[in-house]
Amino acid sequence: MIIQKLETFTNEYVGFVRVTTDTGDQGWGQVSTYNADITCEIFHRQVARHALGTDAIDFAPTLARINEKEHKFPGSYLRRATTGLDTALFDLRGKLDGKPVVSLIGGMPGKLRAYASSMKRDILPEDEARRFLELKDNNGFTAFKWRVGAECGRDQDEWPGRTEAIVPLVARALGDGIDKLVDANSCYSPKRAIEVGRMLEGEGIGHYEEPCPYWEFNQTKQVTDALDLDVTGGEQDCEFTAWERMIGMKAVDIIQPDIMYLGGITRSLHVARLGAEAGLPCTPHSANLSLVTMCTMHFLKAIPNAGKYLELSIEGLDYYPWQDGLFVEDPYKVVDGHVEITDRPGWGVEINPQWLEQAQYKVSESS
């Protein structure tokens, strides 16, 4: 069975990929979000032409060959584009076998604990605490993450004093028995990161994400070595050499690959194995409600070093208007703080035909 046709349906934010084989079988995947229209152009120019005519079932060699053929273009856009091929082919295999992807990669469908992940920095501390408590009461969440500092903030806060206000207010409002996480998004120098980290420890926060510029592994390691709470990172890293260095030097306590930034399930499984060999848990990054979170659910239920929970964005259409109408049914319903992977084949979701009709379309196919 070979790959005969590759199609993309995209807007600026989301790009879906459909693979069709010479037998007419199909699978759906997604390139990474944001500038997805650019990523889909790269998909057709630098991914599809190497994939057409290759094995649709045993596709790991094709993924490796794409990296070799496009060796002059390492980095984020190529990985984001290759994810579209990888995830579509996993969906195809699942549908052919009548199994969910999680079962193809060593796991089982079922329930998965989620943490409620806030994306907002413009929110007042009181408002953040209020909506967390509503989610705790209404949806049963037992873990929450909120933002500290400013994104790549060079030690500056989103506004003066915000971090010192929001950390104790939210932590104390949530109370005991709740896992508490924060994300600094590359804000701090090591000195300031450690100062903030001491405050976090005092408020019972156990997860401190990306405290220093993510590309400065030595800075992050200083923070990891100085603090008792878990320092985490890796969402932006898309090359194996970066992961080998980060893990080898123990720059973080928990690794956080993003499946769609990294290049797909195949590459993410490799990074998870590197982490497992070093004794590091894996808690992936999945910060929106496109297909990335469903792919992460299947991945997280299959790896032996899975972290305690799935990242599940709590932001709706006011923050992510482009999430509207992606799927026929909402696949991310939360019951008692858990989401569920069904036993439906492939990714187990149906992309909304009306969304596809409105998207930009392009096709690459074998002659």
N, C-alpha and C positions, 0 to 999 in steps of 0.2 A: 504494500500500500504506500503510495507516494503522494507528496504534496503537489497539488495541481493548481490551486488558486488561493491567493491571500488578499483579503479585502479589509479596508479600514473605514470606520464610521466615526467621525470626530467633530468636536468643536474645540474651542481654545483650552478647555479644562479636562475633558475626558475623551479618550480614544479607544473604541472597541475594535478587536481584530477577529475576523472569521476565517478559519482555515477550511478548505474543501479538498478532499483527496480524489484520486482517480476513480474511486468507487462511489463517489458522491456523498460520503460521510463527512460530517462537519463538527467543528468545535469552536467555542468562543473564548477569547481572552481579552486582555486589556494592556495597553501601554501605560506607563506611569502618568499620573495626573499632572496638570499645569503645563502650559505650552504643549498640550497634547497634539495640536495640529502640526507643530514643528516636528515633534517626535514621530508622528505618522509619516511625514515626508521622509525622514531618515529611515523609517521602517522599510519603505518601498525602495529607496535608493541603496541602502547598505545592509539590509537584513533579508528582505524577500528574495532578491535575486540569487542569494546563496542557498536559500531554503527550497525554492521550487525544484521539483524533481527528486528530492531526497526522501529518505524513509520517514514516514509520518509516525511510526510507532517507536522505533529505536532512534530517537532524535538527539541524544546527548552528543554524539560525534558532530552533528551539524551545528549545534550551538558552539562547540569548541572551534569548529572550522570558521564560523562567522568571525569570531574574535581574531583568528589568525589572518583571515582575508582582509579584515579591517583594522589591522594592527597599527596603522597610522592614526587611528581615531579612537584611542582608549577614552574611557571616562563616562560621564553621566548620561549623555544623550544616547549613545550606542547601547548602554545597558538598559535604559528605560524603553528603548525600542525593541530590543531583543526579548524583553519581558512579554511583549504582546504575542510573540511566536511561542515561547515556552508555555505560557498559561493557556493558550488556545489548544496546543497539542496535548496538554494534560487533560483538558476538558474532553477532547476527542477520544483519548484513550479510556477515560472513565465511561463515556457513553457507549463505546464499543464493548467494554467489559460489563456494562450494567452496574458499575460501582462508583461511589463517590471518590474524588481524588484522594481523600485522606486514606482510604483503604488501599490505594495503589502505592502509597509511600510508607506503609507500615503502621498506620493507626486505625482507629475505628471512629465512626460517627457518634455523636452524642452531645451532651451538654458541656459547656466551657465557661468557666468563670470569667467575667469581664470587669475591667475597671473603667469608671466614668472619666473620660479625658476631656478637660476643658482646653479650648484653643485660644481663649480670650485673654488679652492683657489690658484691654480698655474697660474692663468690668470693675466696678467698685468691690472691695473686699466683702462688704455686707451682702451685696447681691450674689457674689459667688457662693458664699456660705448658704444663702437662702436657697439657691437652686440645687446645690448639693443635697441639702436636707430633704427637699422635695423628691429628688431622685432616690434617695435612700428609703424614704417612706413609700413611694409609689412603685418603684421598680426593684427594690431589694438590693441595690448595689452595696457592696462591702469594701470597696476600694475606690479612691478618687485621686486624680492628678490635676494640679493647677500650675500656673505659670509664675515664675519669679524673675526678677531682673528684666532687662530688655534684650530683644533678639540681637545677637552680636553687638552687645551694648557697651563694650569697653568699660565695664564697671559701673555704668550708669543704669539707673532704674527706669521703668516706664514713666513714672513720675516720682519725684523725691519722696522717699519714705514708704512707697507702696509695698515693697517686700517685707519690711519690718512690721507693717500693719496686717498684711494678708496672711502671713504664715501663722502667727498665733491665733488669729481670729478664726480662720477656717479649721485649723487643727483642733482647737478646743470645741468648736461647734460640732464637729463630727464625733468627738469623744472617743472613748476606748473601744477596742474591738474592731476598728476600721483601719485598713491599710491606707497609708497616706504617702503620696508621691508628689514631687515637684519637678519642673522642667525649666532649666535656665537658658536653653537655646544658645549656648556659646557666649554667654554674657561676660564671664568674669576672668580676671587674672587669678593665678593660683592663690595669692594672698587673700584677695577678697572672697574667692570661692570657699576657702577654708573658714573664713569668718562667718559667712552665711551658713556653711555646713554645720558649724557648731550650734548655731541657732536652730537649725532644722532638727538636729539630734535632740536638743532640749525640748522640742515640741513633739517628739515621737514620730518624726517622719523618717521612713526607711529607704527611700529611693530618691536619688539626686541625679537627675539626667543632664548630660552634656553641660557641666559647669563651666568649662573653659572652651575656647575656640576648638571645634571638633578636630581640626587638622593638626593641632598641637598636642600630640600624644604625650610628650614629656610633661607638659603642664597638667594635663588631666591626671597623669600618674602621681604627681605630687599631691593632688587632692585625695586621690584614692588611698594613698599611703598614710595620709594624715587623719582620715576620718574613720569612724566605726560603721556608719551607715553605708548602704550600697551606692557606689558611684557607677553610673551606667552611661552607655553611649554606643555609637556606631550607625545610627540611622542614615547618615549621609554617605557612608563609605561604600564604594561600589567596585573596588579592585581587590583581588585576593592578597596582593602584596601589603596593602594597608591593614587588612584583617590579620594577616600573619604577624605583622609587627605589633599591632595593638594587643593581640592575644598573647604573643610571646613575651612581651614586656609587662603583662598584667596591668595594663593602663586602666582597665575598668573591672568591676566586680560582676557585671551582667552585660552581655552583648545584646544589641538591639538592631539587627539588620532590618531594612525595609525591603520586602520581597520585590517590589516594583522598581525601586531605585537600584537594586543590586543586580537585576537581570533575570529574575524569575525563580521558580521553585527549585530547579536543578542547582543553580549557583547558591541559593539560600541553604539548601541541605548540606552543601559542602562547608559553608561557614558554620552552620550549627554543629557539624562534626568536629571542626577545629575547636570550637568552644567546649564541646563535650570532652574532648581529649585533654583539655586544660582544666576541667572541672568547673566551667563557667555556665550558669544558666543562660537561657536565651528567651528574652521577652521582646518580640519584634515590635517595630514601629508600624502603626497602621492608623493614620490620623484623619481619615475621611471615610465616608460611607459609599464609595464606589466599590468596584470588585476587589480592591486591595484587601479590605477587611475579611471578605469571604475566603480569599486565597490564604490569608494569614491564619484563619480559623482552622482550615484543613492542615496547614503546615504545623501549627502549634500542637494539634492533637496527635501528630505522628512522630515528633522528635523526642528522644529520650531525655534531653536536658531542658525540656520546656519550663519556662518560668511559671509563676503562680497565676497569671491571668493574661487576658487579651486586652489590648488597648482598643477601646470603643469610643469614638468621638460622640460627644453629646450635643454637638452644634447642628442646628437645623437650617432651614432655608434662609433665615435672616443672615446667617454667617456664610453658608455655602449654598447660594441659590442654584448653582449648577448641579447639585445633587437631585434636583427635582425630576421625578419621572424616569429614573434610570432603569428600574426593574418593574416587572408586572406586579409583583408582590414584595413587600418589605421583608428582606431576609434577616433583618437584625432586631427582631423583637426580643425584648429583655424580660425575663420572668425570674424573680428571686435572684437577681444579680447575675444571671446566666443567659447566654445565647446558645443556639443549638445548630449543629451540623446534621442535616437530614441524611437519609440513605439514598437520596436521589442521585442519579448518575452525574458524573462530572462535577462541576461546581454547584449544581443543584439550584441554580437561579435561571430566570428567563429575562433576557434584556427586552425592554419595552419597544415594540415595533414602532410606536409613534415617535419615540426618541430617535430611532434609527432613520426614520423618514426625513427628519429635519437636519440630520448631520451631513457634514461634508463627506463625500464618498470617493474612494479611489481603489483600484484593483490592480494587482500584478498576477499574471498567470502564465503557465507554460504554453508555448506556441504549439 
